[in-house]
Amino acid sequence: MTAAFFDILFLLLNVLFYIIIAQVILSWLFVFGVINPSSGFVRGLVDALDRITGPLYRPIRKVMPDFGGIDLSPMVLIILIMILQRVLAGVAMELGPTVFS
């Protein structure tokens, strides 16, 4: 039971990590004109990723200073995800080797 809980948490954190990476890459491609902004599929994908990541970025953006056109909130969120994964791994190890067997 406990192993399944930690596996699900790690899976969700990994999915969130890749969603953030995809959102950052798509936003760069969008801004630099590599992707056609009038495409309905691309616009829908960018909007969907923004809706997923926006609520996570908002508290970070309130605390972070303004760096002009550079948004560091995705990097901060990725670092927080990595820290959370390490903490969860430590808790799982404290609970015993049966958690990941």
The 8 nearest C-alpha neighbors of each residue, nearest first, counted from 0:
[[1, 3, 2, 4, 98, 5, 6, 97],
 [0, 2, 4, 3, 98, 5, 91, 6],
 [3, 1, 98, 5, 4, 0, 99, 6],
 [2, 4, 6, 0, 1, 5, 7, 98],
 [3, 5, 1, 7, 2, 6, 8, 0],
 [6, 4, 8, 2, 7, 3, 9, 1],
 [7, 5, 3, 9, 4, 8, 2, 10],
 [6, 8, 10, 4, 5, 9, 3, 11],
 [9, 7, 5, 11, 10, 6, 12, 4],
 [10, 8, 12, 6, 7, 11, 13, 5],
 [11, 9, 7, 13, 8, 12, 6, 14],
 [12, 10, 14, 8, 13, 9, 7, 15],
 [11, 13, 15, 9, 10, 14, 16, 8],
 [14, 12, 16, 10, 15, 11, 9, 17],
 [15, 13, 11, 17, 16, 12, 10, 18],
 [14, 16, 18, 12, 13, 17, 11, 19],
 [17, 15, 13, 19, 14, 18, 12, 20],
 [18, 16, 20, 14, 19, 15, 21, 13],
 [17, 19, 15, 21, 20, 16, 22, 14],
 [18, 20, 22, 16, 17, 21, 23, 15],
 [19, 21, 17, 23, 18, 22, 24, 16],
 [22, 20, 18, 24, 19, 23, 25, 17],
 [21, 23, 19, 25, 20, 24, 48, 26],
 [24, 22, 26, 20, 21, 25, 19, 27],
 [23, 25, 27, 21, 26, 22, 20, 28],
 [26, 24, 28, 22, 27, 23, 29, 21],
 [25, 27, 29, 23, 24, 28, 22, 30],
 [28, 26, 30, 24, 29, 25, 31, 23],
 [29, 27, 25, 33, 31, 26, 30, 34],
 [28, 30, 26, 34, 27, 32, 31, 25],
 [29, 31, 27, 32, 28, 26, 33, 34],
 [32, 30, 28, 29, 33, 27, 34, 26],
 [33, 31, 29, 34, 30, 28, 35, 36],
 [32, 34, 28, 31, 29, 35, 30, 27],
 [35, 33, 29, 32, 28, 36, 41, 31],
 [34, 36, 37, 38, 32, 33, 29, 41],
 [37, 35, 38, 34, 42, 29, 41, 32],
 [36, 38, 35, 39, 42, 41, 40, 34],
 [39, 37, 41, 36, 40, 35, 42, 34],
 [38, 40, 42, 41, 43, 37, 36, 44],
 [41, 39, 43, 42, 38, 44, 45, 37],
 [40, 42, 44, 38, 43, 39, 45, 36],
 [41, 43, 39, 45, 40, 44, 46, 38],
 [44, 42, 46, 40, 41, 45, 39, 47],
 [43, 45, 41, 47, 46, 42, 40, 48],
 [44, 46, 42, 48, 47, 43, 49, 41],
 [45, 47, 49, 43, 44, 48, 42, 50],
 [48, 46, 44, 50, 49, 45, 43, 51],
 [47, 49, 51, 45, 50, 46, 22, 52],
 [48, 50, 46, 52, 53, 47, 51, 45],
 [51, 49, 47, 53, 48, 52, 46, 54],
 [50, 52, 48, 49, 53, 47, 54, 55],
 [51, 53, 49, 55, 50, 54, 48, 56],
 [52, 54, 56, 49, 50, 55, 51, 57],
 [55, 53, 57, 56, 52, 51, 50, 58],
 [54, 56, 52, 53, 57, 58, 59, 51],
 [55, 57, 53, 59, 54, 58, 72, 60],
 [56, 58, 60, 54, 59, 55, 53, 61],
 [59, 57, 61, 60, 56, 62, 55, 54],
 [58, 60, 56, 62, 61, 57, 72, 63],
 [59, 61, 63, 57, 62, 58, 56, 72],
 [60, 62, 58, 59, 63, 57, 64, 56],
 [61, 63, 59, 60, 64, 58, 57, 65],
 [64, 62, 60, 61, 59, 65, 72, 71],
 [65, 63, 66, 62, 60, 61, 67, 71],
 [64, 66, 67, 63, 69, 70, 60, 68],
 [67, 65, 69, 68, 64, 70, 71, 63],
 [68, 66, 69, 65, 70, 64, 71, 63],
 [67, 69, 66, 70, 65, 71, 30, 64],
 [70, 68, 66, 67, 71, 65, 72, 64],
 [71, 69, 72, 68, 66, 73, 67, 65],
 [70, 72, 74, 73, 69, 75, 63, 66],
 [71, 73, 75, 74, 70, 56, 59, 76],
 [74, 72, 76, 75, 71, 77, 19, 56],
 [73, 75, 77, 71, 76, 72, 78, 70],
 [76, 74, 72, 78, 73, 77, 79, 71],
 [75, 77, 79, 73, 78, 74, 72, 80],
 [78, 76, 80, 74, 79, 75, 73, 81],
 [77, 79, 81, 75, 76, 80, 82, 74],
 [78, 80, 76, 82, 77, 81, 83, 75],
 [81, 79, 77, 83, 78, 82, 84, 76],
 [82, 80, 84, 78, 79, 83, 77, 85],
 [83, 81, 79, 85, 84, 80, 86, 78],
 [82, 84, 86, 80, 85, 81, 87, 79],
 [83, 85, 81, 87, 82, 86, 88, 80],
 [86, 84, 88, 82, 83, 87, 89, 81],
 [85, 87, 83, 89, 88, 84, 82, 90],
 [86, 88, 90, 84, 89, 85, 91, 83],
 [89, 87, 91, 85, 86, 90, 84, 92],
 [90, 88, 86, 92, 87, 91, 85, 93],
 [89, 91, 93, 87, 92, 88, 86, 94],
 [90, 92, 88, 94, 89, 93, 87, 98],
 [93, 91, 89, 95, 94, 90, 88, 96],
 [94, 92, 90, 95, 91, 89, 96, 88],
 [95, 93, 91, 92, 90, 98, 96, 97],
 [96, 94, 92, 93, 97, 98, 91, 99],
 [95, 97, 98, 99, 92, 100, 94, 91],
 [96, 98, 100, 95, 99, 2, 94, 1],
 [99, 97, 2, 96, 100, 1, 95, 91],
 [100, 98, 97, 2, 96, 91, 6, 5],
 [99, 97, 98, 96, 2, 95, 3, 1]]
